[in-house]
Amino acid sequence: MGTKKVWAVAAIAAFAALGAWLFLGTGPAPAPQSTFVLLDASARTTADLRGKVTLVNFWATSCTTCVAEMPELVATHEKYHAQGFDTLAVAMSYDPPSYVVNFVETRKLPFQVALDNTGAIAKAWGDVQLTPTTYLVNKRGEIVKTYVGAPKFDELHRLIESLLAET
């Protein structure tokens, strides 16, 4: 093998090792500082998520996948809520508030729903553009899993159970 090939292989190996170290060496990211304005006009902040495992779901009434996954989100919330699990649904800025209110009332959603009228919350949480986008936040306020599209609910349930078991 020529000297150039040896150097090229060594460089590729070094970049791969650095990439793996950076990827594997980073732990869960803290949830971004946000203020969620709920449908009842009260506010919750990211700091309020601490102490509970929380599912933060960005959705829209015009999103067919969002509407289809809502019964699973309700079932997940009801299954784990008594154990310290919470759900916070964040309606996207383009979703008319009257549509969101109607959806929440007709489906009797058991969890809190926030309106992101300005788009600031979606921007803070990684510039969310696609719905549904769902974040699972641990008791320390760190994002441990992100789903773009409907979550795999079996996997999500196992993860929620392991996070709830943590002290």
SEDREN-445923 format. One record per residue (C-alpha): x, y, z; residue in one letter. Coordinates in steps of 0.1 Angstrom, whole numbers, plus 5000, padded with zeros to 4 digits. Example, Ala and Ser with C-alpha at 12.3 -4.5 7.8 and 13.67 -1.06 7.14 Angstrom:
SEDREN-445923
512349555078a
513749895071s
end
This chain:
SEDREN-445923
500050005000m
501450344991g
502150615016t
499250835003k
496750545008k
498050485043v
497650845052w
494150855037a
493050545056v
494550695088a
492751025082a
489450845076i
489950635107a
490750945128a
487651135116f
485450835122a
486850795157a
486351165164l
482851155151g
482050845172a
483551015203w
481551325197l
478351135190f
478650885218l
480251125243g
477351365244t
474551295268g
470951405267p
470451765257a
468652005281p
465152095269a
465152445256p
463952725278q
460352795267s
457152935280t
454052745269f
450752935269v
447952685276l
444452695263l
443252815297d
445653115294a
447952985321s
451552935314a
454052655319r
457852685314t
460452425306t
461452445343a
457952315352d
458751995333l
461451895359r
460451605382g
458251435357k
458851245325v
457151455299t
456151395263l
456251725243v
454251675211n
454251935183f
451151885162w
448452045140a
444751975134t
445551975097s
448151695101c
446551355094t
449351165111t
448851395142c
445151325143v
445650955138a
448250925166e
446151125191m
444250825206p
447650655213e
448950975229l
445750985251v
446150615260a
449850665268t
449050965290h
446350775308e
448450465313k
451450655329y
450050975343h
449550845379a
453150735379q
454551085373g
454251115335f
452851415317d
451951515282t
452151855267l
450751905231a
451952215213v
449752335184a
451752485156m
451652855148s
449652805116y
446952615133d
443952845140p
443352855177p
439552795172s
440352465154y
442752355183v
440152445209v
437452255190n
439751945186f
440651945223v
437051975234e
435451725211t
438051465218r
438251545255k
442051545255l
443251465291p
446551655289f
447552015285q
447652185251v
449652495243a
449252735214l
452452845197d
450953155181n
454353315172t
456252995164g
458853075191a
458352745209i
458852545177a
461952755168k
463452695203a
462852325201w
465052275170g
463052475145d
460252215143v
458752215108q
457351865104l
454451745124t
454151535144p
457451595161t
457651455196t
460251485224y
460551265255l
461951465284v
463351295315n
462851405351k
465951615349r
464551825320g
466751665294e
465551545260i
466251175258v
464451085225k
463051265195t
460551125171y
459751295137v
456551125126g
454450905148a
456350735176p
456850365177k
454550335208f
455849995220d
459350145221e
458050465236l
456250285264h
459450085273r
461450405274l
458850585295i
458750295320e
462550295323s
462550675328l
459850655354l
461850395373a
464850625376e
465250805409t
end
